[in-house]
Amino acid sequence: MDGKGRFLDNIFIERLWRTLKYECVYLHAWETGSETKAAIRKWMTFYNHQRPHSALGGKPPALVYWQRNDINQPDQQAQRVA
């Protein structure tokens, strides 16, 4: 890490943790650590693949990421298959 923009990374991580706590953790009382881990994993999948994000035009992050990858590197898929 070169330190450029590192403070911005911290802001995004803090927002993610706050959202996780308020939308998932504080709403449930799990009995075991494995239940907690499974529920958080399920929420993270929802957050990345289904939950709309206003900063991304109402799209989930995974969709934006894969669309951006397809546009920037259209021939990479063909190279993997060939």
N, C-alpha and C positions, 0 to 999 in steps of 0.2 A: 504494500500500500504506500502510495506516495503522499498521502495527506490531502490531495486535491479533492475538494467536495466531501470530505469525510463527515463534516458536521451535518450536511444534508442527508447523508445515509442514516445518521443517528435519528433524525427527525422522522424518517419513513419507518424505521424499525420501531420507534416509540409509538407511532400511530398504529402500527400493526398489533403490537402487544396490547394497547388500550382497547382496540376493537375486539381482539380475541377475548380479553377479560370480560368486557361488557356484553358481548353477544353469545358467549359460550360458557366460560368458567363460572361467572357469578350466578348463572341461571340454574346450575346443576350441583348436586351433592353426590359425587361418585363415592362408592365404597372402597374401591381398590385402585391402585396405580395403573393396572392394565385397562380398566374401564376409562380412566382419565385419558390415557394415551390414545385409545381407540376413538374417543369422542373428539379430542383435539385434532387427530388425523382426519377424521370425517369433516370437521369444520374447516380445516385448511384446504381440503379438496373442494369443498363448497365455495370457499372464499376465492380460490384461484380459477375455478372452472365455471361457476354459475352466478355468483353474486355480482350484480352490476356495479361498476365504479364510475362515479360522475366525472372524474378526471380523465377517464378513457372513453367518454362519450356513451356511457351506459353499457359498455362491453366488459366482460370479465378479463382479467389480466392474461390468462392463458391464450385466449383467442387473439388478443392484440399481439402477444409475443410471437405466436406461430404465423400470423399474417405478416408481421414485419420480417420474420425470417424467410418466408417464401418469396417476398418481394426483393429482399437484399441478396439472396443466394438461390436463384431459381434453378441453376444447373447442378447444384450439389446433390439433390435427390437422384438425378440421373446417374451421377458418378457412383453413388453407393450401390445402385441396382446393377449397373453394368459390370 
